[in-house]
Amino acid sequence: MEEFNPRELKDLYVPKVGSHKGENGKLMIIAGSVLFHAASLWPLTVASRIVDMVYFSSVTMNNEIVQKDKEEFRNGIVVPRTKIEDYIEEADCILIGPGLPRENGVEEGDDDTKDLTQKLLSKYPQKKWVVDGGSLQTVSPDNLPKTAVITPHKKEFEKLFGLNATFDNAVKTAQKYNITVLLKGEEDIVTNGTQYLRVLGGNQGMTKGGTGDVLAGLTASLYTKNEAFVSAACASYINKKSAEKLFKKMGLYFNASDLADEIPITMRELVL
């Protein structure tokens, strides 16, 4: 299996001189719950530095947190759950799932993750989707549209598909459902069924909670203006390289917020 070639990063979309607001990516983030606040904020932090517009929709509590924090979220719109579909229509890509409650974790004020996810995926199969977290843990594989990039760790993959989280099974799953799989691990596996590669690097500091939410936000941000396989592979590589840079500065003692802050610096060095 081939390793990711960093030269691929030079093919990523870069905003053109003279482009206007909105032309360089619009991302809808549907994330967070009463229990998991930060899981929705980490992808937001990454996305707001890459794409032109972020539409952010969480439970009321999280929407209020973001609304108060406008100095960190200038180019975005906080969307109540009742208005999600209006902004899905406009978005180039939708990220759904980080911090959404699992079936046994719903609190008062939360939506039912399975119902919300399957309803939206079924209604908008033509849109670009990145499916992560709670959505991955509750959705049926048959509801995943062909446009989907999924970002499971090994246990999520095994629960979703009833298969061991191996390279062969990742490829077979991508082929069967016509989706792109970013299988997270010590080495990430990225495949759309016909293309496949592994992404090495990173370190054990990435076991901290929230680093997967950062990766999901990065993948979705790139997917607004790039194709699915390239977005997933490049996001995996950038995420791991950012963790390696943090290790040089902080050892293993960094968190998801540190990783989200490091990603734009890494992209400046690797992409531009």
Buried (B, 14 or more C-beta within 10 A) or exposed (E): EEEBEEEBBEEBBEBEEEEEEEEBBBBBBBBBBBBBBBBBBBBBBBBBBBBBBBBBBBBEEBBEBBEEEEEEBEEBBBBEBEEBBEBBEEBBBBBBBBBBBBEEBBEEEBBBBBEBBBBBBEEBBEBBBBBBBBBBBBBEBEBBBEBBBBBBBBEBBBBBBEBEBBBEBBBBBBBEBEBBBBBBBEBBBBBBBEBBBBBEBBBEBBEBEBBBBBBBBBBBBBBBBBBBBBBBBBBBBBBBBBBBBBBEEEEEEBBBBBBBBBBBEBBEEBBE
